[in-house]
Amino acid sequence: MNDTQRKKKLVKSSKVSLLSVVWFIPLLAIITGIWLIYDYYQSIGQPITLHIASAENLKVDNTMIKVLDVDVGVIKQIKLAPNGKGVLLTAYINRDYPQLLASDSQYWVVKPMLTKGGIFGLSTLLSGPYIGALPGKSSRKSNAFEVLDQPPAMLFESQGTALRLVGKNNRTLLAPGSSVMYHGVKVGMVTYSYFNVQDKQPHYQIFINAPNDQLLGDNLRFWISFGVALDTRGGEIKVKGLNFDDLVGSIAFSEPEGEGKGSPIEKNHQFEVYASELEVPKPVPKDAYYLVGFFDQSIRGIAQGTLVDYKGIPVGRVIKVPYYSLTDHTNILVRKFIPILFYIDRKALPPPNQLNQRDVSFKHEVAEALKHGLVATIASGNYITGTKYISLYERGESDQAVYPMRTYTRYRVIPTTVTGLESIMDKIDHLLATINGKTLSRLNANLDELHATLRSIKHITHSVEKEGVVHDLSRDIKELNDSLKAISPHSPMYQDISRLIQQLNDLSRSLNSKTNRIPLLNTLPDPQPKQGQL
């Protein structure tokens, strides 16, 4: 190989080396860039979309997603939803937490919140709100989630049972954090509440802590316990609701009186929640005997569940008031009596006399009691609070019973009476009517006598005017005055005639004044007083 060939080969080799170095640098840069991009997306995590009602105080690259106060993601983009309803948040979840992508994962905004259960999110006063997360357990993955208004129930207690409550004739909406009480003991709390515009009732999600969830069963009754209440049952006044939970409002539940909790239930079982304990339906005993009473008095204070009493012993409760059959309510102003349906519990009555023990049915016992004068009346349990109840007793001779029919619908009718204060007021009204009647009769007789006297006076006065007595007397006085002029003033006859003229003048003035004071010379008939009016 000569020198020329050797030089050409060296130059060619140098060009190849230079070309390799020139292309290696950009290729290395591209590879590095790809790695950096990959590492960036690996570091920011898996993208998800969160739908929220409002993005208040949320900021890009500043609002974090946390689980148990540990950062697991960050908000990277905030924009309005395409339909204009709400806001879409683009967030990235750290790839070390794939369970946050489970379809049952839950997200919510953590910010300062004052509830009846306490203060939550106090640490966000300085740092700002963040997105709280609760990992799911589902094997199905998702990249889109709804942000809740309130923290989920499982955030407060890891062990327990969640329930759903729907209002029953209830317009009270308690806030999340309100207590759930069982016989005065706090066993859980309200985790979520809202007003449903479809059924116009409040809806609740509550959580019963373990082991208190062992109290749950399908036979429970729930109601709202709110404010201070007076319990006047038993003839005494008891004040309820003086603890904090009752003052601010809570949900209470219990088993029906004399019954158990029922069968076990699953999570998210739905119950009805009543407006108050008084509105919770009372269970009717199986051997109860139904009666209908027609009351001719005010039924204010009588409602479903009102106590039925026999000589101080609670023996039953009111079932329905008023209790009308078909269209009977249209004749209420004509019939006047208001029917009430109630029952008597055989087990509540004292046992029969051991000396006269007979194998008779309870229906026959009630029929015999009605035959011997058993009646019902509305009595006042406490005049201060106005509490009323239905009292059963044996009718006295002076009691006027209302008994319009033997049966109504399919139930036996019990006679009713009016007793107590209403009975006393009726008797007073009757007495006053009697007194007024006698007084008016006596007054009418006196008025008749007065009119007879006035008619006599009118007749006398009319006769005096008619006969011209006053006119003749004036004429005689004038003639005497003329005769007196011819007589000497110093003679005794002059003095006698002067005295006679003075007496006649006095008599004339007297008659004129009396006829002027009695203006009864008209021919109109005398007014007659109307009967029963003064």
Sequence and secondary structure as in RCSB ss.txt:
>XXXX:A:sequence
MNDTQRKKKLVKSSKVSLLSVVWFIPLLAIITGIWLIYDYYQSIGQPITLHIASAENLKVDNTMIKVLDVDVGVI
KQIKLAPNGKGVLLTAYINRDYPQLLASDSQYWVVKPMLTKGGIFGLSTLLSGPYIGALPGKSSRKSNAFEVLDQ
PPAMLFESQGTALRLVGKNNRTLLAPGSSVMYHGVKVGMVTYSYFNVQDKQPHYQIFINAPNDQLLGDNLRFWIS
FGVALDTRGGEIKVKGLNFDDLVGSIAFSEPEGEGKGSPIEKNHQFEVYASELEVPKPVPKDAYYLVGFFDQSIR
GIAQGTLVDYKGIPVGRVIKVPYYSLTDHTNILVRKFIPILFYIDRKALPPPNQLNQRDVSFKHEVAEALKHGLV
ATIASGNYITGTKYISLYERGESDQAVYPMRTYTRYRVIPTTVTGLESIMDKIDHLLATINGKTLSRLNANLDEL
HATLRSIKHITHSVEKEGVVHDLSRDIKELNDSLKAISPHSPMYQDISRLIQQLNDLSRSLNSKTNRIPLLNTLP
DPQPKQGQL
>XXXX:A:secstr
  HHHHHHHHHHHHHHHHHHHHHHHHHHHHHHHHHHHHHHHHHH EEEEEEES  TT  TTT EEEETTEEEEEE
EEEEE TTSSSEEEEEEE TT GGGGBTT EEEEE  EEETTEEE TTHHHH  EEEEE    SSB SEEEEESS
  GGGT SSEEEEEEEEES      TT EEEETTEEEEEEEEEEEETTTTEEEEEEEEETTGGGG  TT EEEEE
 S EEE GGGS EEE  SHHHHH EEEEE  TT    S   TTEEEEEESSGGGS     TT EEEEEEESS  T
T  TT EEEETTEEEEEEEESS   TTGGGGHHHH  EEEEEEE GGGS    GGG     HHHHHHHHHHTTEE
EEEEEEETTTTEEEEEEEE  TT   B   SEETTEEEE B   HHHHHHHHHHHHHHHHHHHHHHHHHHHHHHH
HHHHHHHHHHHHHHHHHTHHHHHHHHHHHHHHHHTTS TTSHHHHHHHHHHHHHHHHHHHHHHHHHH      S 
     TT  
